[in-house]
Amino acid sequence: MSAVVVVHGGAWTIPDELAEASVNGVKAAACEGFSVLKRGGNAVDAVEAAVRAMEDNTVFNAGKQNNVFLILE
């Protein structure tokens, strides 16, 4: 069975000075997740590994809750 791991680096306009680091970070996170699958891990463990890689990368604000929006009625 083939597997695909897709990771995105957020929904924002990436500044030019962060573009290369952002692409490299997304690739690294996807590779982390895929390596779990190659070792026989399950999908949940692969997603956790990819998310952890994003959270540990300072280029992204993954897990930091920097973009919290409140809707007040």
N, C-alpha and C positions, 0 to 999 in steps of 0.2 A: 504494500500500500504506500502511495506517495503522500507526503505531507507538505503543507505550506504554512509558514508563519508570517503573518502580516503585522507590522507595527507602524504606527504613525506618531509623529513628534509634536502633535498639538495642532490646534486650529488658530493659527495666527500668522502674520506676515513675518517670516524669518529674516532678520537683518543680515545683510551681506557678510558681515564679519562673523556670524554664527552659522552660516550656511553649510560650510564643509564639516564643521564639528557636529552639526545637527544630523546631516546625512550619515556620518560615521557612527554617531550614537544610535540611530535607528537601525543601521546594519548590525551593530554589535548586539543590540537587544534581540533582534530577530535570530541572530546566530546563537545566542544563549538559549533561547527557547527551542530552536531546532536541535541543538546538541542534546537537550533533555530527551527529545523524541528519538534521536539516533541511539541513545543508550537504553531505550526501551521504556522511558518514562511516559506518563499519560499526558493528555492535553492540559489538564488543570495545572500540573507541575510545570509544563512548558510555558504556559501563560504566566505563572508566578515568577519564573526565572526571567522572562522577558520584561515584566513589569518591574521587578527588582533592579534590573540593569538600567531601566529608565529612571527609576527613583534615585539610584546611586550616581547618575550622570548630572553634573551641575549645569549642563546646557539646557536641561529640561526642568520644569517645575513639577514634575510628576510626584504626586503624593504630598505636595506642600500646601495645597489649598490656597494658592495665591490668587486664583481667579474665582472668587465666590460672589455670586450674584443673588441679591435678595429682591424679591418682588413684594412690594407692600401694597396692599389694597386700601 
